[in-house]
């Protein structure tokens, strides 16, 4: 445990990569966390000489506390651990972390493919997803129909969705012709199906959607679908900086 200053239990659990702070709070309330053999309660703190356990197991020490994967999600997988319809999940294909469990950084819907980040660091996951982090997400969208200039301008000026205004940082035509044109777009929020809904708001439909970047991490052209790549320590440092330096 870092230092001798007592820290809240949910922070220690998140730093160990076992869960997000919110999940850790639920574990504490459920009686799954103990400090020095005694059931913990919300608000409790622990120092370096305290024994903290979750389900009877001590927090991992001496291991790399932050691991990150870049996974190329194919269309047809869900970003959940289980599904009532028994659909394939991204967690079926991942390598085992050295400790803790993988936490998905946001979600990609069932039909969307591309870059999905996963980490054992709950705090990092929360910072990357939180709107205050302003982390850029980049997508390639194949749009049915030929957008008018006025429609493209609306997307960067802002469109009204049922959960508030949203806008792309930019819209760039990439390739294609006729009724199937590809556009690269970027935004700095992670609302559910935001990219598809924004195009629909200006009267256009997205046939395919691929996430190609999350912050400084890009989806390499030679990264096969359904496979994961471990981020290096340097890449993780750059990723952490991207969601803290504003």
Helices and strands as residue ranges (DSSP letters): E 7-8, H 9-15, H 21-29, E 33-35, E 38-39, E 45-46, E 52-54, E 57-58, E 68-73, G 90-93, E 103-104, E 113-119, H 122-129, G 131-133, E 137-144, H 149-157, E 159-161, E 164-166, E 170-177, E 180-187, H 194-201, E 205-214, E 217-218, E 228-230, H 233-242
